[in-house]
Amino acid sequence: MTRISIIVDTNVVVAGLLTADAASPVARILDGTLSAAFPFVISEALLAEYRAVLLRPHIQRLHGLTVEEVEAILTDLVQNAMVLSAPAGSPAPDPGDQHIWDLLAGRPDLVLVTGDKLLLHRTSATHRIVSPRSFVQGV
């Protein structure tokens, strides 16, 4: 049996850093990526998106981390991830998520964990796209 690997959407990473509830699904997922508790993948484009969003001034004010602290977290994430590149696939429901869509389309063993309602409810790949809560309940 092939073990499922996940793609963690940027909104889950950001929410995991912002929540004060260490038991929340987003915090548990972020902690799991940092401790290699489950297999997950990223691409260079997804890593760049994590960085760009976490360093947006209004997001940075919310999490209170310095640039160096954000870089340290991202370095830890990369050390525990499989870094993949993906060929262009079918158009994503949201063009801004094309890099994630390409990763998902590139391998049948990948599942996207996201809080993005458009991706969760308006796509044909709903069996491969789950909410943070659903993922944590299934682990």
N, CA, C and O atoms as CSV, one atom per row, in Angstrom:
chain,resi,resn,atom,element,x,y,z
A,1,MET,N,N,0.843,-1.182,0.000
A,1,MET,CA,C,0.000,0.000,0.000
A,1,MET,C,C,0.890,1.247,0.000
A,1,MET,O,O,1.857,1.327,0.757
A,2,THR,N,N,0.557,2.206,-0.845
A,2,THR,CA,C,1.291,3.456,-0.911
A,2,THR,C,C,0.797,4.391,0.180
A,2,THR,O,O,-0.408,4.571,0.356
A,3,ARG,N,N,1.726,4.979,0.907
A,3,ARG,CA,C,1.370,5.926,1.950
A,3,ARG,C,C,1.071,7.271,1.307
A,3,ARG,O,O,1.829,7.739,0.458
A,4,ILE,N,N,-0.001,7.877,1.698
A,4,ILE,CA,C,-0.406,9.171,1.171
A,4,ILE,C,C,0.554,10.244,1.670
A,4,ILE,O,O,0.914,10.276,2.847
A,5,SER,N,N,0.958,11.111,0.765
A,5,SER,CA,C,1.741,12.294,1.122
A,5,SER,C,C,0.848,13.503,0.927
A,5,SER,O,O,-0.073,13.473,0.111
A,6,ILE,N,N,1.112,14.560,1.667
A,6,ILE,CA,C,0.253,15.733,1.566
A,6,ILE,C,C,1.015,16.937,1.038
A,6,ILE,O,O,2.235,17.050,1.162
A,7,ILE,N,N,0.247,17.814,0.453
A,7,ILE,CA,C,0.680,19.162,0.099
A,7,ILE,C,C,-0.031,20.068,1.089
A,7,ILE,O,O,-1.254,20.001,1.217
A,8,VAL,N,N,0.700,20.900,1.781
A,8,VAL,CA,C,0.094,21.800,2.757
A,8,VAL,C,C,-0.045,23.171,2.109
A,8,VAL,O,O,0.951,23.822,1.795
A,9,ASP,N,N,-1.274,23.599,1.913
A,9,ASP,CA,C,-1.535,24.893,1.289
A,9,ASP,C,C,-1.025,26.018,2.191
A,9,ASP,O,O,-0.945,25.874,3.411
A,10,THR,N,N,-0.692,27.112,1.572
A,10,THR,CA,C,-0.143,28.264,2.288
A,10,THR,C,C,-1.074,28.743,3.390
A,10,THR,O,O,-0.609,29.143,4.457
A,11,ASN,N,N,-2.381,28.710,3.151
A,11,ASN,CA,C,-3.311,29.197,4.174
A,11,ASN,C,C,-3.237,28.361,5.446
A,11,ASN,O,O,-3.505,28.873,6.533
A,12,VAL,N,N,-2.883,27.103,5.332
A,12,VAL,CA,C,-2.752,26.239,6.513
A,12,VAL,C,C,-1.471,26.580,7.275
A,12,VAL,O,O,-1.476,26.617,8.506
A,13,VAL,N,N,-0.384,26.828,6.558
A,13,VAL,CA,C,0.872,27.217,7.204
A,13,VAL,C,C,0.691,28.529,7.961
A,13,VAL,O,O,1.098,28.647,9.117
A,14,VAL,N,N,0.081,29.508,7.306
A,14,VAL,CA,C,-0.132,30.817,7.939
A,14,VAL,C,C,-1.033,30.661,9.161
A,14,VAL,O,O,-0.719,31.176,10.234
A,15,ALA,N,N,-2.140,29.959,9.006
A,15,ALA,CA,C,-3.062,29.778,10.133
A,15,ALA,C,C,-2.384,29.023,11.278
A,15,ALA,O,O,-2.643,29.310,12.447
A,16,GLY,N,N,-1.523,28.066,10.949
A,16,GLY,CA,C,-0.800,27.327,11.978
A,16,GLY,C,C,0.120,28.213,12.794
A,16,GLY,O,O,0.300,27.997,13.993
A,17,LEU,N,N,0.702,29.211,12.143
A,17,LEU,CA,C,1.558,30.151,12.864
A,17,LEU,C,C,0.758,31.177,13.660
A,17,LEU,O,O,1.228,31.678,14.682
A,18,LEU,N,N,-0.436,31.485,13.198
A,18,LEU,CA,C,-1.230,32.538,13.841
A,18,LEU,C,C,-2.085,32.052,15.008
A,18,LEU,O,O,-2.418,32.830,15.902
A,19,THR,N,N,-2.439,30.777,15.002
A,19,THR,CA,C,-3.350,30.310,16.037
A,19,THR,C,C,-2.688,30.264,17.412
A,19,THR,O,O,-1.497,29.980,17.546
A,20,ALA,N,N,-3.489,30.549,18.412
A,20,ALA,CA,C,-3.026,30.442,19.802
A,20,ALA,C,C,-3.380,29.069,20.381
A,20,ALA,O,O,-2.996,28.749,21.506
A,21,ASP,N,N,-4.113,28.261,19.607
A,21,ASP,CA,C,-4.566,26.958,20.063
A,21,ASP,C,C,-3.656,25.868,19.502
A,21,ASP,O,O,-3.791,25.480,18.342
A,22,ALA,N,N,-2.746,25.384,20.310
A,22,ALA,CA,C,-1.780,24.376,19.869
A,22,ALA,C,C,-2.438,23.061,19.465
A,22,ALA,O,O,-1.823,22.251,18.772
A,23,ALA,N,N,-3.677,22.840,19.888
A,23,ALA,CA,C,-4.382,21.606,19.539
A,23,ALA,C,C,-5.233,21.757,18.284
A,23,ALA,O,O,-5.859,20.792,17.845
A,24,SER,N,N,-5.265,22.940,17.706
A,24,SER,CA,C,-6.088,23.144,16.505
A,24,SER,C,C,-5.514,22.344,15.345
A,24,SER,O,O,-4.315,22.067,15.317
A,25,PRO,N,N,-6.355,21.970,14.391
A,25,PRO,CA,C,-5.856,21.198,13.246
A,25,PRO,C,C,-4.705,21.881,12.507
A,25,PRO,O,O,-3.737,21.219,12.133
A,26,VAL,N,N,-4.795,23.186,12.294
A,26,VAL,CA,C,-3.723,23.862,11.548
A,26,VAL,C,C,-2.410,23.856,12.327
A,26,VAL,O,O,-1.344,23.708,11.729
A,27,ALA,N,N,-2.469,24.014,13.636
A,27,ALA,CA,C,-1.254,23.961,14.452
A,27,ALA,C,C,-0.672,22.557,14.449
A,27,ALA,O,O,0.545,22.388,14.370
A,28,ARG,N,N,-1.524,21.559,14.533
A,28,ARG,CA,C,-1.052,20.174,14.523
A,28,ARG,C,C,-0.402,19.819,13.188
A,28,ARG,O,O,0.591,19.093,13.148
A,29,ILE,N,N,-0.963,20.331,12.102
A,29,ILE,CA,C,-0.377,20.065,10.785
A,29,ILE,C,C,0.973,20.764,10.656
A,29,ILE,O,O,1.942,20.160,10.197
A,30,LEU,N,N,1.043,22.020,11.053
A,30,LEU,CA,C,2.325,22.726,10.989
A,30,LEU,C,C,3.361,22.025,11.857
A,30,LEU,O,O,4.494,21.823,11.421
A,31,ASP,N,N,2.996,21.656,13.063
A,31,ASP,CA,C,3.915,20.924,13.938
A,31,ASP,C,C,4.333,19.599,13.309
A,31,ASP,O,O,5.491,19.193,13.406
A,32,GLY,N,N,3.387,18.936,12.668
A,32,GLY,CA,C,3.691,17.662,12.006
A,32,GLY,C,C,4.667,17.809,10.858
A,32,GLY,O,O,5.508,16.936,10.642
A,33,THR,N,N,4.567,18.902,10.118
A,33,THR,CA,C,5.530,19.121,9.032
A,33,THR,C,C,6.910,19.410,9.605
A,33,THR,O,O,7.919,18.949,9.072
A,34,LEU,N,N,6.952,20.164,10.680
A,34,LEU,CA,C,8.242,20.517,11.286
A,34,LEU,C,C,8.917,19.330,11.973
A,34,LEU,O,O,10.140,19.303,12.112
A,35,SER,N,N,8.124,18.354,12.398
A,35,SER,CA,C,8.687,17.182,13.079
A,35,SER,C,C,8.719,15.940,12.192
A,35,SER,O,O,9.075,14.856,12.652
A,36,ALA,N,N,8.349,16.096,10.929
A,36,ALA,CA,C,8.317,14.972,9.974
A,36,ALA,C,C,7.395,13.852,10.452
A,36,ALA,O,O,7.705,12.672,10.287
A,37,ALA,N,N,6.269,14.223,11.040
A,37,ALA,CA,C,5.316,13.241,11.553
A,37,ALA,C,C,4.557,12.515,10.441
A,37,ALA,O,O,4.001,11.440,10.665
A,38,PHE,N,N,4.536,13.098,9.257
A,38,PHE,CA,C,3.875,12.483,8.108
A,38,PHE,C,C,4.574,12.999,6.850
A,38,PHE,O,O,5.193,14.062,6.875
A,39,PRO,N,N,4.476,12.251,5.760
A,39,PRO,CA,C,5.146,12.685,4.537
A,39,PRO,C,C,4.410,13.856,3.886
A,39,PRO,O,O,3.185,13.854,3.767
A,40,PHE,N,N,5.183,14.847,3.473
A,40,PHE,CA,C,4.595,15.970,2.755
A,40,PHE,C,C,5.558,16.457,1.691
A,40,PHE,O,O,6.767,16.234,1.756
A,41,VAL,N,N,4.976,17.130,0.709
A,41,VAL,CA,C,5.777,17.611,-0.415
A,41,VAL,C,C,5.579,19.110,-0.594
A,41,VAL,O,O,4.547,19.676,-0.234
A,42,ILE,N,N,6.597,19.721,-1.159
A,42,ILE,CA,C,6.514,21.115,-1.573
A,42,ILE,C,C,7.224,21.240,-2.911
A,42,ILE,O,O,7.937,20.333,-3.340
A,43,SER,N,N,7.025,22.344,-3.542
A,43,SER,CA,C,7.767,22.696,-4.747
A,43,SER,C,C,8.478,24.003,-4.457
A,43,SER,O,O,8.196,24.662,-3.457
A,44,GLU,N,N,9.388,24.372,-5.320
A,44,GLU,CA,C,10.053,25.657,-5.144
A,44,GLU,C,C,9.033,26.792,-5.193
A,44,GLU,O,O,9.147,27.762,-4.443
A,45,ALA,N,N,8.043,26.675,-6.067
A,45,ALA,CA,C,7.015,27.714,-6.170
A,45,ALA,C,C,6.187,27.806,-4.890
A,45,ALA,O,O,5.860,28.905,-4.443
A,46,LEU,N,N,5.848,26.670,-4.299
A,46,LEU,CA,C,5.069,26.683,-3.061
A,46,LEU,C,C,5.901,27.242,-1.907
A,46,LEU,O,O,5.386,28.000,-1.086
A,47,LEU,N,N,7.157,26.881,-1.840
A,47,LEU,CA,C,8.036,27.439,-0.812
A,47,LEU,C,C,8.151,28.952,-0.968
A,47,LEU,O,O,8.123,29.679,0.025
A,48,ALA,N,N,8.279,29.430,-2.196
A,48,ALA,CA,C,8.346,30.874,-2.448
A,48,ALA,C,C,7.046,31.555,-2.022
A,48,ALA,O,O,7.064,32.672,-1.505
A,49,GLU,N,N,5.921,30.875,-2.242
A,49,GLU,CA,C,4.638,31.445,-1.815
A,49,GLU,C,C,4.558,31.499,-0.293
A,49,GLU,O,O,4.125,32.510,0.260
A,50,TYR,N,N,4.964,30.434,0.397
A,50,TYR,CA,C,5.000,30.465,1.860
A,50,TYR,C,C,5.773,31.696,2.328
A,50,TYR,O,O,5.296,32.466,3.163
A,51,ARG,N,N,6.970,31.865,1.777
A,51,ARG,CA,C,7.846,32.964,2.186
A,51,ARG,C,C,7.178,34.317,1.910
A,51,ARG,O,O,7.123,35.176,2.790
A,52,ALA,N,N,6.677,34.499,0.697
A,52,ALA,CA,C,6.088,35.784,0.319
A,52,ALA,C,C,4.902,36.144,1.214
A,52,ALA,O,O,4.771,37.287,1.650
A,53,VAL,N,N,4.046,35.168,1.481
A,53,VAL,CA,C,2.859,35.442,2.296
A,53,VAL,C,C,3.258,35.693,3.755
A,53,VAL,O,O,2.752,36.625,4.381
A,54,LEU,N,N,4.143,34.883,4.290
A,54,LEU,CA,C,4.554,35.067,5.695
A,54,LEU,C,C,5.284,36.380,5.923
A,54,LEU,O,O,5.313,36.884,7.046
A,55,LEU,N,N,5.872,36.937,4.876
A,55,LEU,CA,C,6.594,38.203,5.023
A,55,LEU,C,C,5.782,39.416,4.574
A,55,LEU,O,O,6.305,40.531,4.551
A,56,ARG,N,N,4.527,39.218,4.221
A,56,ARG,CA,C,3.666,40.375,3.948
A,56,ARG,C,C,3.560,41.170,5.242
A,56,ARG,O,O,3.355,40.590,6.308
A,57,PRO,N,N,3.697,42.490,5.162
A,57,PRO,CA,C,3.706,43.294,6.401
A,57,PRO,C,C,2.527,43.030,7.332
A,57,PRO,O,O,2.725,42.920,8.541
A,58,HIS,N,N,1.306,42.925,6.808
A,58,HIS,CA,C,0.165,42.722,7.711
A,58,HIS,C,C,0.165,41.321,8.317
A,58,HIS,O,O,-0.290,41.149,9.448
A,59,ILE,N,N,0.655,40.333,7.608
A,59,ILE,CA,C,0.762,38.982,8.166
A,59,ILE,C,C,1.909,38.935,9.173
A,59,ILE,O,O,1.788,38.312,10.228
A,60,GLN,N,N,3.010,39.584,8.851
A,60,GLN,CA,C,4.156,39.600,9.757
A,60,GLN,C,C,3.813,40.280,11.082
A,60,GLN,O,O,4.300,39.872,12.136
A,61,ARG,N,N,2.977,41.314,11.026
A,61,ARG,CA,C,2.540,41.963,12.276
A,61,ARG,C,C,1.714,41.001,13.119
A,61,ARG,O,O,1.784,41.031,14.347
A,62,LEU,N,N,0.937,40.153,12.465
A,62,LEU,CA,C,0.102,39.207,13.202
A,62,LEU,C,C,0.921,38.103,13.867
A,62,LEU,O,O,0.678,37.773,15.027
A,63,HIS,N,N,1.887,37.529,13.150
A,63,HIS,CA,C,2.661,36.438,13.758
A,63,HIS,C,C,3.861,36.937,14.559
A,63,HIS,O,O,4.359,36.221,15.427
A,64,GLY,N,N,4.327,38.142,14.285
A,64,GLY,CA,C,5.387,38.746,15.080
A,64,GLY,C,C,6.775,38.148,14.882
A,64,GLY,O,O,7.667,38.391,15.694
A,65,LEU,N,N,6.973,37.382,13.835
A,65,LEU,CA,C,8.264,36.764,13.591
A,65,LEU,C,C,9.146,37.673,12.740
A,65,LEU,O,O,8.658,38.413,11.885
A,66,THR,N,N,10.430,37.604,12.985
A,66,THR,CA,C,11.377,38.350,12.162
A,66,THR,C,C,11.589,37.597,10.846
A,66,THR,O,O,11.186,36.443,10.705
A,67,VAL,N,N,12.216,38.262,9.903
A,67,VAL,CA,C,12.560,37.610,8.636
A,67,VAL,C,C,13.421,36.376,8.910
A,67,VAL,O,O,13.220,35.326,8.300
A,68,GLU,N,N,14.367,36.504,9.815
A,68,GLU,CA,C,15.251,35.385,10.144
A,68,GLU,C,C,14.475,34.219,10.756
A,68,GLU,O,O,14.764,33.060,10.458
A,69,GLU,N,N,13.511,34.511,11.591
A,69,GLU,CA,C,12.699,33.440,12.197
A,69,GLU,C,C,11.833,32.742,11.149
A,69,GLU,O,O,11.683,31.520,11.181
A,70,VAL,N,N,11.264,33.509,10.225
A,70,VAL,CA,C,10.483,32.912,9.135
A,70,VAL,C,C,11.394,32.023,8.296
A,70,VAL,O,O,11.024,30.897,7.962
A,71,GLU,N,N,12.571,32.513,7.956
A,71,GLU,CA,C,13.525,31.716,7.171
A,71,GLU,C,C,13.909,30.435,7.900
A,71,GLU,O,O,14.051,29.389,7.268
A,72,ALA,N,N,14.078,30.496,9.210
A,72,ALA,CA,C,14.422,29.301,9.988
A,72,ALA,C,C,13.292,28.275,9.938
A,72,ALA,O,O,13.550,27.080,9.792
A,73,ILE,N,N,12.061,28.720,10.054
A,73,ILE,CA,C,10.910,27.813,9.966
A,73,ILE,C,C,10.853,27.174,8.588
A,73,ILE,O,O,10.648,25.966,8.471
A,74,LEU,N,N,11.034,27.976,7.545
A,74,LEU,CA,C,10.991,27.445,6.184
A,74,LEU,C,C,12.131,26.453,5.942
A,74,LEU,O,O,11.943,25.447,5.258
A,75,THR,N,N,13.286,26.728,6.489
A,75,THR,CA,C,14.419,25.798,6.373
A,75,THR,C,C,14.082,24.474,7.032
A,75,THR,O,O,14.370,23.412,6.479
A,76,ASP,N,N,13.472,24.526,8.212
A,76,ASP,CA,C,13.061,23.299,8.901
A,76,ASP,C,C,12.023,22.536,8.086
A,76,ASP,O,O,12.069,21.308,8.007
A,77,LEU,N,N,11.090,23.262,7.482
A,77,LEU,CA,C,10.078,22.606,6.639
A,77,LEU,C,C,10.742,21.864,5.485
A,77,LEU,O,O,10.428,20.703,5.222
A,78,VAL,N,N,11.649,22.533,4.808
A,78,VAL,CA,C,12.311,21.933,3.644
A,78,VAL,C,C,13.102,20.692,4.037
A,78,VAL,O,O,13.153,19.725,3.277
A,79,GLN,N,N,13.717,20.711,5.208
A,79,GLN,CA,C,14.504,19.559,5.650
A,79,GLN,C,C,13.650,18.312,5.823
A,79,GLN,O,O,14.156,17.195,5.717
A,80,ASN,N,N,12.372,18.489,6.086
A,80,ASN,CA,C,11.478,17.354,6.306
A,80,ASN,C,C,10.590,17.029,5.122
A,80,ASN,O,O,9.812,16.076,5.181
A,81,ALA,N,N,10.687,17.799,4.046
A,81,ALA,CA,C,9.790,17.639,2.903
A,81,ALA,C,C,10.470,16.952,1.739
A,81,ALA,O,O,11.697,16.927,1.638
A,82,MET,N,N,9.651,16.393,0.861
A,82,MET,CA,C,10.109,15.991,-0.457
A,82,MET,C,C,9.871,17.202,-1.352
A,82,MET,O,O,8.745,17.685,-1.465
A,83,VAL,N,N,10.920,17.683,-1.978
A,83,VAL,CA,C,10.793,18.824,-2.877
A,83,VAL,C,C,10.623,18.272,-4.286
A,83,VAL,O,O,11.499,17.579,-4.804
A,84,LEU,N,N,9.488,18.587,-4.899
A,84,LEU,CA,C,9.161,18.077,-6.226
A,84,LEU,C,C,8.982,19.221,-7.206
A,84,LEU,O,O,8.657,20.347,-6.827
A,85,SER,N,N,9.200,18.912,-8.451
A,85,SER,CA,C,8.788,19.834,-9.503
A,85,SER,C,C,7.686,19.111,-10.261
A,85,SER,O,O,7.677,17.885,-10.364
A,86,ALA,N,N,6.772,19.886,-10.780
A,86,ALA,CA,C,5.625,19.269,-11.432
A,86,ALA,C,C,5.430,19.869,-12.815
A,86,ALA,O,O,5.567,21.077,-13.005
A,87,PRO,N,N,5.109,19.015,-13.775
A,87,PRO,CA,C,4.800,19.541,-15.098
A,87,PRO,C,C,3.463,20.268,-15.066
A,87,PRO,O,O,2.627,20.006,-14.202
A,88,ALA,N,N,3.269,21.167,-15.994
A,88,ALA,CA,C,1.999,21.898,-16.067
A,88,ALA,C,C,0.871,20.910,-16.323
A,88,ALA,O,O,0.978,20.014,-17.159
A,89,GLY,N,N,-0.200,21.098,-15.588
A,89,GLY,CA,C,-1.360,20.233,-15.738
A,89,GLY,C,C,-2.561,21.027,-16.218
A,89,GLY,O,O,-2.426,22.078,-16.846
A,90,SER,N,N,-3.721,20.509,-15.913
A,90,SER,CA,C,-4.951,21.194,-16.303
A,90,SER,C,C,-5.092,22.487,-15.511
A,90,SER,O,O,-4.504,22.621,-14.438
A,91,PRO,N,N,-5.858,23.432,-16.020
A,91,PRO,CA,C,-6.010,24.706,-15.310
A,91,PRO,C,C,-6.621,24.529,-13.920
A,91,PRO,O,O,-7.564,23.760,-13.737
A,92,ALA,N,N,-6.078,25.240,-12.964
A,92,ALA,CA,C,-6.569,25.207,-11.586
A,92,ALA,C,C,-7.862,26.003,-11.479
A,92,ALA,O,O,-8.089,26.919,-12.269
A,93,PRO,N,N,-8.717,25.663,-10.506
A,93,PRO,CA,C,-9.931,26.456,-10.281
A,93,PRO,C,C,-9.613,27.919,-9.982
A,93,PRO,O,O,-10.371,28.818,-10.346
A,94,ASP,N,N,-8.486,28.141,-9.318
A,94,ASP,CA,C,-7.997,29.490,-9.037
A,94,ASP,C,C,-6.617,29.589,-9.681
A,94,ASP,O,O,-5.699,28.882,-9.265
A,95,PRO,N,N,-6.449,30.456,-10.693
A,95,PRO,CA,C,-5.151,30.541,-11.377
A,95,PRO,C,C,-3.978,30.795,-10.431
A,95,PRO,O,O,-2.851,30.412,-10.745
A,96,GLY,N,N,-4.210,31.421,-9.300
A,96,GLY,CA,C,-3.148,31.659,-8.337
A,96,GLY,C,C,-2.663,30.392,-7.656
A,96,GLY,O,O,-1.612,30.390,-7.016
A,97,ASP,N,N,-3.419,29.324,-7.791
A,97,ASP,CA,C,-3.053,28.037,-7.188
A,97,ASP,C,C,-2.536,27.040,-8.218
A,97,ASP,O,O,-2.474,25.843,-7.937
A,98,GLN,N,N,-2.165,27.513,-9.404
A,98,GLN,CA,C,-1.740,26.589,-10.462
A,98,GLN,C,C,-0.565,25.710,-10.030
A,98,GLN,O,O,-0.534,24.524,-10.356
A,99,HIS,N,N,0.389,26.271,-9.309
A,99,HIS,CA,C,1.551,25.479,-8.881
A,99,HIS,C,C,1.147,24.325,-7.953
A,99,HIS,O,O,1.748,23.252,-7.992
A,100,ILE,N,N,0.140,24.553,-7.130
A,100,ILE,CA,C,-0.360,23.496,-6.240
A,100,ILE,C,C,-1.132,22.461,-7.053
A,100,ILE,O,O,-0.989,21.257,-6.839
A,101,TRP,N,N,-1.930,22.930,-7.966
A,101,TRP,CA,C,-2.733,22.059,-8.828
A,101,TRP,C,C,-1.814,21.142,-9.647
A,101,TRP,O,O,-2.099,19.958,-9.823
A,102,ASP,N,N,-0.706,21.712,-10.144
A,102,ASP,CA,C,0.248,20.919,-10.926
A,102,ASP,C,C,0.882,19.828,-10.070
A,102,ASP,O,O,1.037,18.695,-10.525
A,103,LEU,N,N,1.249,20.160,-8.832
A,103,LEU,CA,C,1.790,19.144,-7.923
A,103,LEU,C,C,0.778,18.022,-7.699
A,103,LEU,O,O,1.119,16.842,-7.772
A,104,LEU,N,N,-0.442,18.397,-7.430
A,104,LEU,CA,C,-1.497,17.421,-7.154
A,104,LEU,C,C,-1.737,16.527,-8.368
A,104,LEU,O,O,-1.914,15.317,-8.229
A,105,ALA,N,N,-1.741,17.121,-9.541
A,105,ALA,CA,C,-1.986,16.352,-10.762
A,105,ALA,C,C,-0.817,15.444,-11.117
A,105,ALA,O,O,-0.994,14.434,-11.798
A,106,GLY,N,N,0.377,15.803,-10.654
A,106,GLY,CA,C,1.567,15.051,-11.024
A,106,GLY,C,C,1.719,13.697,-10.361
A,106,GLY,O,O,2.436,12.837,-10.873
A,107,ARG,N,N,1.047,13.488,-9.214
A,107,ARG,CA,C,1.200,12.225,-8.489
A,107,ARG,C,C,-0.115,11.821,-7.842
A,107,ARG,O,O,-0.726,12.619,-7.130
A,108,PRO,N,N,-0.558,10.591,-8.081
A,108,PRO,CA,C,-1.829,10.137,-7.516
A,108,PRO,C,C,-1.802,9.901,-6.018
A,108,PRO,O,O,-2.863,9.764,-5.408
A,109,ASP,N,N,-0.620,9.850,-5.399
A,109,ASP,CA,C,-0.536,9.599,-3.960
A,109,ASP,C,C,-0.541,10.878,-3.141
A,109,ASP,O,O,-0.339,10.826,-1.928
A,110,LEU,N,N,-0.766,12.024,-3.772
A,110,LEU,CA,C,-0.771,13.305,-3.060
A,110,LEU,C,C,-2.185,13.746,-2.725
A,110,LEU,O,O,-3.123,13.551,-3.498
A,111,VAL,N,N,-2.305,14.344,-1.553
A,111,VAL,CA,C,-3.568,14.936,-1.099
A,111,VAL,C,C,-3.256,16.360,-0.673
A,111,VAL,O,O,-2.270,16.609,0.020
A,112,LEU,N,N,-4.093,17.284,-1.088
A,112,LEU,CA,C,-3.935,18.685,-0.712
A,112,LEU,C,C,-4.725,18.964,0.556
A,112,LEU,O,O,-5.915,18.659,0.633
A,113,VAL,N,N,-4.059,19.546,1.553
A,113,VAL,CA,C,-4.716,19.975,2.783
A,113,VAL,C,C,-4.837,21.491,2.703
A,113,VAL,O,O,-3.832,22.201,2.657
A,114,THR,N,N,-6.069,21.980,2.686
A,114,THR,CA,C,-6.302,23.402,2.472
A,114,THR,C,C,-7.553,23.877,3.204
A,114,THR,O,O,-8.458,23.101,3.511
A,115,GLY,N,N,-7.570,25.154,3.467
A,115,GLY,CA,C,-8.763,25.798,3.995
A,115,GLY,C,C,-9.486,26.577,2.904
A,115,GLY,O,O,-10.488,27.238,3.178
A,116,ASP,N,N,-8.993,26.509,1.680
A,116,ASP,CA,C,-9.560,27.244,0.546
A,116,ASP,C,C,-10.885,26.615,0.132
A,116,ASP,O,O,-10.907,25.517,-0.424
A,117,LYS,N,N,-11.976,27.300,0.399
A,117,LYS,CA,C,-13.308,26.759,0.126
A,117,LYS,C,C,-13.533,26.501,-1.365
A,117,LYS,O,O,-14.234,25.556,-1.726
A,118,LEU,N,N,-12.955,27.319,-2.222
A,118,LEU,CA,C,-13.082,27.097,-3.662
A,118,LEU,C,C,-12.506,25.732,-4.026
A,118,LEU,O,O,-13.127,24.978,-4.776
A,119,LEU,N,N,-11.343,25.416,-3.509
A,119,LEU,CA,C,-10.728,24.125,-3.811
A,119,LEU,C,C,-11.445,22.970,-3.113
A,119,LEU,O,O,-11.553,21.876,-3.667
A,120,LEU,N,N,-11.929,23.213,-1.906
A,120,LEU,CA,C,-12.596,22.145,-1.154
A,120,LEU,C,C,-13.949,21.754,-1.740
A,120,LEU,O,O,-14.344,20.591,-1.666
A,121,HIS,N,N,-14.659,22.718,-2.321
A,121,HIS,CA,C,-16.043,22.445,-2.697
A,121,HIS,C,C,-16.371,22.589,-4.169
A,121,HIS,O,O,-17.459,22.199,-4.591
A,122,ARG,N,N,-15.471,23.132,-4.955
A,122,ARG,CA,C,-15.832,23.409,-6.344
A,122,ARG,C,C,-14.900,22.766,-7.349
A,122,ARG,O,O,-14.666,23.324,-8.421
A,123,THR,N,N,-14.377,21.629,-7.029
A,123,THR,CA,C,-13.487,20.953,-7.965
A,123,THR,C,C,-13.929,19.517,-8.148
A,123,THR,O,O,-14.695,18.979,-7.348
A,124,SER,N,N,-13.440,18.910,-9.203
A,124,SER,CA,C,-13.763,17.504,-9.459
A,124,SER,C,C,-12.853,16.557,-8.680
A,124,SER,O,O,-13.099,15.351,-8.655
A,125,ALA,N,N,-11.813,17.081,-8.047
A,125,ALA,CA,C,-10.850,16.242,-7.315
A,125,ALA,C,C,-11.089,16.291,-5.813
A,125,ALA,O,O,-10.133,16.236,-5.039
A,126,THR,N,N,-12.334,16.394,-5.388
A,126,THR,CA,C,-12.625,16.573,-3.967
A,126,THR,C,C,-12.125,15.423,-3.097
A,126,THR,O,O,-11.868,15.631,-1.912
A,127,HIS,N,N,-11.980,14.230,-3.642
A,127,HIS,CA,C,-11.457,13.101,-2.847
A,127,HIS,C,C,-9.970,13.261,-2.551
A,127,HIS,O,O,-9.438,12.558,-1.692
A,128,ARG,N,N,-9.294,14.166,-3.244
A,128,ARG,CA,C,-7.864,14.398,-3.027
A,128,ARG,C,C,-7.589,15.757,-2.415
A,128,ARG,O,O,-6.439,16.190,-2.343
A,129,ILE,N,N,-8.630,16.424,-1.980
A,129,ILE,CA,C,-8.501,17.737,-1.352
A,129,ILE,C,C,-9.293,17.690,-0.056
A,129,ILE,O,O,-10.498,17.439,-0.068
A,130,VAL,N,N,-8.612,17.934,1.072
A,130,VAL,CA,C,-9.267,17.814,2.371
A,130,VAL,C,C,-8.989,19.040,3.231
A,130,VAL,O,O,-7.999,19.747,3.040
A,131,SER,N,N,-9.866,19.267,4.157
A,131,SER,CA,C,-9.690,20.360,5.115
A,131,SER,C,C,-8.677,19.940,6.174
A,131,SER,O,O,-8.431,18.748,6.359
A,132,PRO,N,N,-8.094,20.902,6.864
A,132,PRO,CA,C,-7.185,20.544,7.961
A,132,PRO,C,C,-7.850,19.629,9.002
A,132,PRO,O,O,-7.238,18.675,9.482
A,133,ARG,N,N,-9.082,19.927,9.335
A,133,ARG,CA,C,-9.785,19.107,10.327
A,133,ARG,C,C,-9.952,17.666,9.833
A,133,ARG,O,O,-9.724,16.718,10.584
A,134,SER,N,N,-10.344,17.510,8.587
A,134,SER,CA,C,-10.512,16.151,8.034
A,134,SER,C,C,-9.190,15.402,8.017
A,134,SER,O,O,-9.146,14.213,8.333
A,135,PHE,N,N,-8.124,16.080,7.655
A,135,PHE,CA,C,-6.816,15.426,7.634
A,135,PHE,C,C,-6.417,14.957,9.031
A,135,PHE,O,O,-6.009,13.811,9.215
A,136,VAL,N,N,-6.537,15.843,10.007
A,136,VAL,CA,C,-6.127,15.500,11.377
A,136,VAL,C,C,-6.982,14.359,11.924
A,136,VAL,O,O,-6.472,13.497,12.640
A,137,GLN,N,N,-8.257,14.341,11.600
A,137,GLN,CA,C,-9.125,13.267,12.085
A,137,GLN,C,C,-8.757,11.932,11.456
A,137,GLN,O,O,-8.973,10.877,12.053
A,138,GLY,N,N,-8.197,11.978,10.242
A,138,GLY,CA,C,-7.857,10.743,9.553
A,138,GLY,C,C,-6.455,10.227,9.856
A,138,GLY,O,O,-6.112,9.107,9.479
A,139,VAL,N,N,-5.641,11.038,10.536
A,139,VAL,CA,C,-4.257,10.624,10.827
A,139,VAL,C,C,-4.219,9.707,12.018
A,139,VAL,O,O,-3.145,9.255,12.414
